[in-house]
Amino acid sequence: MGNQSCSTIISVHSPAPVTAYRGRGCRADVRGLKANTIYKFTLQLMSPRSHSRLSPAVEVWTSPMTPTAPAIARTESKAVVLKWYPGTSGADKYVLECQFVDTLDDHKSTAHVSRQRSLVACASEWKVCYEGRENSVRIGELQPRAAYRFRVRALNGAGHASLPSALTQATTPMRLPPLIPRRAVEQFPLDAAGDIVVGDTVLFTERIILDRGTGALIGEPARGAVKSRCSDVATDDRLSRNARGPKHIGDRTIAAHILAESFYAPSYTKQREVRELRMQVVWCTISANEAAPYAKQAGDVIQRSAAHILQFETFRCPWLDEHRRLSHHQERTTF
């Protein structure tokens, strides 16, 4: 590089080679690259009379775009449920960090104040509270009536991280009124209107139908279960008189948190893709004593297709950050 008549060419291969730098320096800043994309760079030395061979390629994987700030779906006395959205370049996984800010108690003992001062002194320390591929998570083991800050980074397959997102501050309450059936109207005020996403808490109704011959539950809407046709679930007089046909024994109303979603191609229909939701039951009621053995218990994890949940009226609780909630259509078309 001591010969002043020599110059250096840096080429980017993605996929065709493009000259990214030409000059006599020993370094270069290459801009305008796409986020979360793999590039190969080669170096070549040029002189007025000849040029060198291309150097061995070095592979660079750019970092993903910065995710959105975490949105607060709901809080509990010792937990918070957050959801964020990736940049348009996507991400391989996420790292969510938490920072304790302070407690909000008005009356504190001397020992408590001393302990809290020690905690506040460490408030500048960010701790990883989640690392994984999901963009929605429940963070537990928090203090009641305390403030926390959260931020998230996106990582590519090589482990290169984006810049941290904007901060979100959440406050855990001392206690919340529980979700109960007799307060369903006020606690589930929003009509889902065909739109439910991970992070929602929903209220829906489903029919309980038995096979008269075997007593087996028909149409339990989870992957791999026996599927029933629309004609199977009719409840007209003709079906009621059919001793061998399905029997509608009651309805089941379920309040549940949407935990995760998955997509699969079913073998029992020509439908291209089924969206399946995994949920945790909050409470369940049944419409008839005969259906009592099929009531779900609080804490049960169940799976239902989105179409099944939305076949009758479906309602949901508003998010604390309702204005930052994206619809399922927005999630599928934006990211």
N, C-alpha and C positions, 0 to 999 in steps of 0.2 A: 504494500500500500504506500510505500515511500515514493514511488514514481508518480509525479504530479500529473502526468498525461494519462494515467489510468483512471477508470471510473468503475463504479459498482452498480449492478442492476439487481434489484430484488423483484422477483416475480411471484404472484399469487396464483395458485392453481385451484380453481373452484368453479366449474370443472376445467375450463380452458385456461391456459396461462395468460395472466395480465400483468404488465409491468406496474409495480406499485411504487418503485423508487428508482431513480437514476441520479447518481452523483458521486462525489469523492469522500463523503463522510463515512464513518464507521457505525452509524446508527440511523434508524429511520422510524418515524411514527406513521403507521399505516391506519388511516381512518376510513370511515364509510363501510365497515364490515357489518354483516348481519349478526344479530345476537343469536347465541346458542347454535352456532354453525361451525363446522370443522373446515379449516383452511390448511393448505400446504404451501410453504414458502421455500424458494430456492434462491441461491446467490450465484452470481456470475461476474467475473472480473473482465473488464473490457480495456483494450489499449488501441491506439490508432492502427496497429497492424494485425492484431489477433484478439482472440478472446478465449477464456478458459472454458472447461466443461462446467455444466451445472453442478452445484454442490448437492450433497444428499439433502433431501427434503426434510424440513422440520414441520411437524404437525401442530397446529394451534386450534384449540376449541374455545371459541368466545363464550363469555358468560351469558346467562339468560338475562332477559329484561327484568327490571325490578317489579315485584308483585305489588298489588294494591295493598293498602293498609288493612289489617284484619278488621272485619266487621263483627259486631257483637250480636249474635243471634239471641242468646239469653244468658242470664246469670243465675247462679245458685249461691247459697250461703258460703260454700267452700269451693266453688267451681265456676268456670265461665266457658261458654261455647263460642268459638270463633270460626270465621270463614273468610278466606281471601281468594283472590283470583290472579292467575299468572298473567304475564305479558303475552303478547301475540306469538312470541317465539316458543312458548311452552317451557317446561322444566322437567328434570328427571326426578327431583324431590325437593323438599323444603326444610328449612330450619327455622323454627319459631323460638324467639327469645323472650324472656319475661324479666321484668325489673320491678321489685317491690318499691312502692313509694312511701306510704304511711298508712296507719290505721286511722279511723274516723271516730273513735270512741271519745265522748265528751268527758267521761269520768274515769280517770286512770289512777291506779295506785302508784306509789313511788317506785316500787320494784318494776312495775309494768312500764312506767315512763323511761326508766333506765334501760330496760331491755329494748324498748322501741327506739331509743336514741342510737343504740348499737346497730339496730337493723337499718335505720335511716342512714347511718354513716356508710353503710354498704349499698345504699340505693343505686349508686352509680354502676354497680356490678350487674351485668346482664348474664342471665343463666339460660342455657338451652332447656326448654321445657317440652319440645317435641321435635322429632326428625323423622320424616317419612314422605310417602308419595301422595297422601291425601291432602286436600286443601281445606278440610274442615276437621276440627278437633275439639274435644272437651278437655280442658286443663283443670285437674282437681288438686286437692291438698293445699288449697289457698286459705288464708285467714278470713273469717267473717268480718264484714264491715271494714274492708281495707281497699286501698287503691293500688292498682298494678298497671304498668305500661307493657305493651307488647309490640314487637316488630318481627318481620319475617324476611328471609332471604330465599331466593331460588337458586338451586344448584343444577349444573349440567352433569352428564354422565362421567365426566372426569373429576368432579368435585369442585369445579370453579364456581364461586358464588357471585351473585349479583350484589349490587348495593342494597343496604337495608331499606325496607319500605318506610313510609311515614308511620308515625307512632299512633297507637290506639290506647286510650286509657279506659280501664274498666274498674268499676267499684262493686265489690261483693256486698250484698245486703246482709243484715243480721239474720233475718228470716223472711221468707216469702209465703204468701198464702198458697197452699197446695192446690194443684189442679184436681178438681173433684167433679163428679157428674152433675150435681145440682147447680153448679156454677158454670156449666159448659157454655151457656149463651153469652155470658159476659167475658169468659176467658178465651173463647174461640170466636172472635167477632168478624174475622175476615173470611169471605167466601174464596175458596181456593181457585175457583174459576178455571179449572183445568190445569193449574200450575202449582206443582209442589217440587221442592228442591231439598237437597241434603242440608240439614240445619233447621228445617221447619219442625214444628210440633203440630200435628194434624189430628182431626177428628173425622172418622168415617164409619160407615155402616156396611156390613156384609151379611149375606144370607147364609144360614147353616142348613145344609141339605144332606140327607142321609140316603143311602141305598137301602130300600125296604128289605131286600133279601139278605144282605150281609151285615147291615148296620154300620157299614163303613162310611166315613165322611167323604162326600163327593165334591170335587172342585176345590179342595183346599189349595188356595192360590199361592203355591210355592213351586220352585223349579223341581221337576221330576214327579209332581203329584198327578193324580188322575184328573184330567181336564174335562169339564162338562160343557156341552153345547148350550146355546141359548135356549133351545127347546127343552133341555133337561131341567132348567131352573124355572120354568113357567109354573105358576101357582093357580091355574084356573081349575074349574070343577072337574074337567076331564082328567087332569093329572092327579087330583086328589082321590079320584076313584080308581086309579091304576094301582093295584096291589103290588105290582112288581116294579113300578117306577120310582123315581126319587121322591123323597118326602121332605117338604120344607117344615122344619120344626121350630124355627124362630130366627131372630136377627141378633147380630152381635155388633155393638157399638164400641169402637176402640179409640182411645186417645194414645198417641205414640210419638216419640221423637224419631225423626228420620236420621239414621246413622250413616248410611252409605248407599251407593247405587252401583249397579253393574248392568251390562248389556250382553245378551246372548241370542243366538238364532235358534228358535224352537224347532223340534222335529215333528210336532203334532199339527202344525199349521204352516201355510205358505207365507205367513207374516215374516218379513225380513229380520226384524230385530225386536226383542222384548226388553223393556227397561224394568229391572227388578230392584226393589227398594228393601233394604234391611232396616228394621225398626225395633225400638225398645218400648214395650207397653208401659204406659203410665197408669191407665185404669181401663176396665172393660165392664160393660153391662150387657145383659142378655134380656130378650123380650119375653121369654116363656120359661117356665120351670123345666120343661123337657129339654131345653138347650143348656141347662146349668152345667152339665159335665164338660161342655165345650167352651166355657168361659176362660179367657186368658188372665194370667196373674201379672200384677205389677212387676216389672223387671224382666219378663219374658222377652226374648228376642225372636222376632218373626220376620218372614219374607213375604212380600206381596208385589205383584206387578203394578206399575203405576196406573195402568188402565183399570185394573180391578178396584183400586182405591177410589178412583174418580168416577166409577159407574153410577154412584148415587151422589147426593149432596155431600161435599167435603168442605170442611172449614179448617182454619189454622190460626195459631197465635201470631200476633205481630212480633217482628224482631225488635230488639232495642234499637238497632240501627236499620230500621225498616227502609229508609231512603237509600241505603247502600246494598240492599238485597237485589240480586239479579234473578230474572225469571229463568226457567229451564231453557226456553228458546234462546235467550241471550247468552246463557252459558254455552250452549251447543254451537252457536253461530259466531260468537266473538272470540273464543279461545280454542 
